[in-house]
Amino acid sequence: MDVITDHQITILKSLRQKLSGKDVDLVDDVIDGRLSTHDIQRVCEIINDEYLMRGIKEDYSPNEYGRDLQDLLNKVNAPRLT
């Protein structure tokens, strides 16, 4: 996985506060750069849920936070696309 930015780490830490159990560990794995390919799907679901709740405007276009989440999602998902 490509190195995530400081801003993306801040987003992940914010997401982590809303999670419990294994999901917290998965987000920590992303931050530490050690997320396994097997766990990418779950992290993508976590990011996508946040996008649907806080990342879109009323017309369903992404707001600024939504664009940040899309960039993060693309970075987390990149290993599955290569």
MARMAR-872768 format. One record per residue (C-alpha): x negated, y, z; chain; residue number from 1; residue in one letter. Coordinates in nm, 3 decimals, padded with zeros to 5 digits. Layout:
<pts>
PT:X:Y:Z:A:NUM:a
...
</pts>
This chain:
<pts>
PT:00.000:00.000:00.000:A:1:m
PT:-00.118:00.351:-00.079:A:2:d
PT:-00.220:00.562:00.217:A:3:v
PT:00.075:00.748:00.359:A:4:i
PT:00.056:01.120:00.429:A:5:t
PT:00.073:01.288:00.769:A:6:d
PT:00.418:01.418:00.677:A:7:h
PT:00.534:01.066:00.595:A:8:q
PT:00.395:00.942:00.926:A:9:i
PT:00.601:01.210:01.101:A:10:t
PT:00.913:01.087:00.920:A:11:i
PT:00.836:00.726:01.014:A:12:l
PT:00.783:00.818:01.379:A:13:k
PT:01.118:00.996:01.377:A:14:s
PT:01.284:00.689:01.226:A:15:l
PT:01.114:00.463:01.478:A:16:r
PT:01.283:00.647:01.764:A:17:q
PT:01.623:00.534:01.630:A:18:k
PT:01.524:00.167:01.599:A:19:l
PT:01.479:-00.131:01.827:A:20:s
PT:01.322:-00.474:01.828:A:21:g
PT:01.126:-00.594:01.528:A:22:k
PT:01.219:-00.287:01.324:A:23:d
PT:01.002:-00.072:01.555:A:24:v
PT:00.710:-00.307:01.492:A:25:d
PT:00.766:-00.293:01.116:A:26:l
PT:00.755:00.086:01.114:A:27:v
PT:00.437:00.073:01.322:A:28:d
PT:00.293:-00.166:01.063:A:29:d
PT:00.365:00.089:00.789:A:30:v
PT:00.199:00.365:00.989:A:31:i
PT:-00.104:00.142:01.053:A:32:d
PT:-00.125:00.034:00.688:A:33:g
PT:-00.070:-00.334:00.762:A:34:r
PT:00.287:-00.403:00.647:A:35:l
PT:00.314:-00.745:00.487:A:36:s
PT:00.477:-00.782:00.148:A:37:t
PT:00.734:-01.008:00.313:A:38:h
PT:00.856:-00.719:00.534:A:39:d
PT:00.877:-00.445:00.270:A:40:i
PT:01.245:-00.511:00.200:A:41:q
PT:01.350:-00.442:00.560:A:42:r
PT:01.150:-00.119:00.581:A:43:v
PT:01.303:-00.006:00.251:A:44:c
PT:01.648:-00.072:00.399:A:45:e
PT:01.563:00.140:00.704:A:46:i
PT:01.447:00.429:00.484:A:47:i
PT:01.745:00.393:00.252:A:48:n
PT:01.990:00.400:00.546:A:49:d
PT:01.834:00.727:00.663:A:50:e
PT:01.855:00.863:00.308:A:51:y
PT:02.226:00.784:00.289:A:52:l
PT:02.294:00.943:00.629:A:53:m
PT:02.078:01.257:00.613:A:54:r
PT:01.906:01.278:00.276:A:55:g
PT:02.183:01.381:00.039:A:56:i
PT:02.398:01.684:-00.021:A:57:k
PT:02.775:01.678:-00.058:A:58:e
PT:02.733:01.635:-00.435:A:59:d
PT:02.514:01.327:-00.367:A:60:y
PT:02.197:01.489:-00.495:A:61:s
PT:01.895:01.461:-00.265:A:62:p
PT:01.817:01.744:-00.028:A:63:n
PT:01.455:01.824:00.060:A:64:e
PT:01.447:01.556:00.331:A:65:y
PT:01.601:01.312:00.085:A:66:g
PT:01.323:01.378:-00.165:A:67:r
PT:01.069:01.314:00.111:A:68:d
PT:01.244:00.986:00.190:A:69:l
PT:01.243:00.888:-00.177:A:70:q
PT:00.868:00.951:-00.195:A:71:d
PT:00.815:00.744:00.119:A:72:l
PT:01.036:00.466:-00.015:A:73:l
PT:00.840:00.458:-00.341:A:74:n
PT:00.511:00.436:-00.153:A:75:k
PT:00.631:00.157:00.080:A:76:v
PT:00.783:-00.039:-00.210:A:77:n
PT:00.489:00.004:-00.450:A:78:a
PT:00.315:-00.327:-00.361:A:79:p
PT:00.623:-00.520:-00.474:A:80:r
PT:00.619:-00.345:-00.810:A:81:l
PT:00.261:-00.428:-00.905:A:82:t
</pts>
